[in-house]
Every structure is written in structure tokens, then in C-alpha cells.
Amino acid sequence: MDRRVFLNTLTASAAPPLPWGRLILNEDPNHYFATRTGRRLAASDVSRFVDQYAGTQVRELFFNVNAMRAGFASKTRTSFFDGYDPNGADTQPLFASISPSEAKAARAWVHQAWQLNQDGLDPYRLWLARARRHRIGAWISVRMNDLHNVADERHYLHSEFWKSHPQLRRIPYRQDQRNKALDDLHPEVREHNFKFIEEVAGRYSFDGLELDWMRFGFHFTPGREEEDAKLLTEFHRRVRRLLGPKRRVAVRVPSRPETAQRLGLDAVTWAREGLVDIVTVSNFWRTVDNDMPISLWRRLLPANVTLCAGLELGLNAFPGSVAVGERPFQTNSIETVRGSIAAYMAQGADRIYLFN
């Protein structure tokens, strides 16, 4: 199905469409590079990426600018193409820890990101301007604690900050994914994140900034989350002061208020203090939750805060479940997405948020 048709039909059966639509779409930080490999792109090529959303139910586009590394030539953290040698082999040091087939694919998209930078093209800047031209909300999204591929300490996606500061992780001596997350108890971690947000705020003209606390959702030493939640509340105060009154703030947090609270993500307090304007509640990655307590969130949040129900790609009942044919990962279809949307809207969600 054509993407424009897909986006227009998602909410059509759930409720009458609003004049400006009711979808938010989050664009992945390296999806564009990975799907445009082998081509020399001009500014017009990059800008046209946004055109597919014009005239659809997409009301805001959230352009995600980072995982651990940044998607642009950042001055405050490692960029995707830092350490890349365009004249080197696929087996060059940046890709040395992965298989030859993986290295070939990785090198292709990293080269695309590198080439755009060499040509003076910043996709995010071009997309933000194009979104505004189409009267679509133009947002930047920042992942607050990305953990992709952390089982491989030398992986090309890892930032130098993460690799060089193992003592700043949740549980430095444990090897499972969640415990390799950086611990926001440490001032160095919070300052590292704030400096990046400060850079993004100065570099780009945008309508709002999202702090994505769900990539990934583990930010404090186990057992200290509720005690240390105040540190992230203060962090949000700093972000609000930085952005001022004209640029809005969004957050993505777990599906249930008590889960968010127990992970140190006190979105209700952030909203009641006027620190955030949009709260997206969401399942995590490969699972789906058709019973998120949207009506409870609506009662807890101020009326002027936009409440979004988030959907990811996955449709698994729980992280370890398997799908038909023993497939480990089951994906949403238009039918399952529309079913979830109907449930969320019936409970009072203001928007539906589609995560890249």
C-alpha cells in the first residue's frame, strides 16, 4: 500500500479526522542513510523525503538525530561517520568487530552519511524547513540512553563517551544489555546529554524537542530509580530554561504511570510543573499493549498537555514470545495498528505516535 494512503487510513475508522490530522511520526536516525546508499544526493533529493507526508494525517514529524552517535557532524558527541575512512576497506578498524557481510552494509550507509556531510548537506536542517513549508510540525527527537549492539563493546555504533566511561554504567560489572546503560545518577552523564541538547538547540530551528526516555528505558542503578527521579526533573527544568517559552517539549515514557515512576521517569510531575507539553506513553520495541491506561494518564496530566498513545513496529505479546512459524519477531499490520488506535482513541488519546 502507498505510504500516503496508509497514513490517511490509519485513523479513519477510529474517529473523524481532525483538521490537521492526529498522527506523530518519529523518523529513525539512520534509516534515510541506509535506504539511499550508492547514490550521490542533492539538497532537493533530501528535502523531497518529507513530501510523502504532505496531505496525510501526519501532524508532526519528529526527526531523531542520534542513537549513541549523532547523525550530523556533532561537536559534543561522536558522529556516525567519525573514524570512517572513505578510502579504506570494508574491514577498516571502524567495522572490525562485525562480520564481512555486516561491514559491507554498514560501510554503505555510513559512507552516505559521510558524503552528505562532505557536500555540506544536513538532512535534519533540510527536513525541518520542508516540514514547515508543508505546515507539518517540525520537531527534533533525542534518544537519551541508546543501547543498540552493546553486547559488542567495539561496535561501530558506540560513542567514544560510552566506550571510555564504563564506570558510569548502571552496573558496570554486569554484561546484560540494560545494565550497560549510562547511569544518570552521575553528573557527567547528565552533562553529556545536556551539552548535546544545547548543541542541537543552537544548530537547528524547530518547533519542539522530544526527549525519548524509551530508547532505552533504564536510566538509574536498580533500586535507586524513584529516589533519583528528582535528578531528571531538574534536568527537564534546565531543558525548559534552555528552550524558552516558544519551543515546546515532548517526552516518551513507559505505558503505565507506576512503571514510569518506578523507572525514575516522573512524567506527571514534569507535566504539572509545565516542563513538558506532549507526553507519549508507549510499549517497548517488539511488544504491543492494547490496554495502555490512557484514561488514567488523561486524569493525571493537566488538560493543556497533549497525550499521545505510542505504537512501535512489534506485535509480540511479550519480549520472549514467538509468532506463527516460530518467527521471533512479529510485526504490526494496518489491521492491528487500526485496532490499537481505536482502543487508544476511545480512552481519550489526543494523538497516535508511530515510532520509526
Helices and strands as residue ranges (DSSP letters): H 3-9, E 23-27, H 31-34, H 43-47, G 48-53, E 58-64, G 93-95, H 100-118, H 123-133, E 137-143, H 160-164, G 166-168, G 177-180, H 187-203, E 208-212, H 225-243, E 248-254, H 257-262, H 267-272, E 278-282, H 294-300, E 306-311, G 324-326, H 334-346, E 351-355
